[in-house]
Amino acid sequence: MKQVISGRLAKTPELKNITFEDGSESKVCNFIIFAYDPQAPTVEGKPYKKGIPLKCTAWGENAIAVSEMEEGSTLTASATQRLNEYVIKNKDGQEERTVSESVYVIKRIDPDNEIQKQMNELLRGYE
């Protein structure tokens, strides 16, 4: 399922080149954006400003575009959510547990933030 995500880059992303088993290559960029809810309730009379970290991955041309952005830049994109699983091993090398994390794979970047503007207009009055 496609989702729209929007937030600010936690730090300047780093572009990497990877080589697959078949010898083909691709560019990838792993990064985190912090999403903020402008309609979040106040805490002790002050607006709640804590961001929600979203792990993201971009491939190919999207990876290049993201890598050209700087820390604090706003990124709005359509993405699909996928689940990554990691096996945690104890000090003896025995499998201890499996950890799952959600990652958003960027499908299309909206450089002018038009998607977010349209969503805000569409949802106006549904607070």
N, C-alpha and C positions, 0 to 999 in steps of 0.2 A: 504494500500500500504506500502510495506517495504521500508525503507530508511536507508542509512548508515550515521551515525553521528560519529563525532570524535571531541574531545576537552579535556581540562584539568579540573579536578575536582576543583570546587570552594572552597570546604572544605572537610574534612574527613567525609565520609558518616556514618550515624548511622543506624544499623540494628534494626528492630523492629519485634516483633511477634504480629500477629493479630489473633483474633478469629472471625469466621463468625457465622451467625445466626444458622447454622446447627451444630455448635460445632467444625467444622474442623478448623485447624490452618494453618497459612502460615507465611513465613518470607517476609518482604517487606523493601525496601530501597528507600527513596525519596532523590533526590540530584540534583545538578545543575552542568552542565559542560559549560565551555566557549569555543565556537568554534571560531577559528581564520582563517582568509582568507590570506594565504601567498601571494596571487596575488592581494591583496587590493591595491588601488592607494595610492600614497603618499599624505600627507597633509603638506603643507608648506615645502616641500622637505624632510620630514621625513616619514618613513613607518608608516602606520596606524595600530596600534597594539591593538585597543579596541576589546575585545571579545564580541561575541553575546551569551547571556545566554540562555541555553536550559534546561527546566525543564524535569527531567527524573524520571522514576519509574522502579524498577527491583523487580521481585518476585522470591521466591524459591531459587534455586541454583545460579541464576544470582544475587540475592540480597546479598547472602553470599559472592560471588566473589567481588562485588563492595564494600561491607563493609570492605574488607581486604585491599583496596587501600587507599592511603593517599592524602591529599590536594596537588594539583599540578600534580598528576599522569595523564597520558594520557589514555583516554578510547576511544576505537573504537568499535562500535557495530552496528548490524542491529536492527532496531526498527520500530515500527508502531506508527503513530501519532494519538492521540485521543484528543477530546475536552472535557474539564471539565467546567461545568457551576456552578456558585455560585450566590445565591441570597443575595444582599446587602439590609439590612434593616436600616431604620432611627432610631433615638433615641426613637421613640414611638413604635417600633416593626413592623412598616408597611413596606411592600416590596417597595423598592425604585427603584432598577434596578437589572438586571442580568448581571454578568460579565463572560466572557468566556476566557479560557486560553488553550494554546496548551501544551500537555504533551507527551513526547516520552516514550513508553513502550519498554524496552529492551527485545529483543527476543534471541539474541546470542551475546556474548562478543567475541571480537577478541583480545586475550591477546598479540599477537605478532604484532599487527597493520598491518597485511597483507592486509586487505581490503583497507585501506587508501593508502598503497603503490601501489596496483594494480590500484586503481582509479586515482592516480596521473599519473601513466604511461599511462593509457588509455586516459586521457584527455590532455596529453602533446601536445602543439601546438594549443589548442583551446581557447587561451586567447582572 
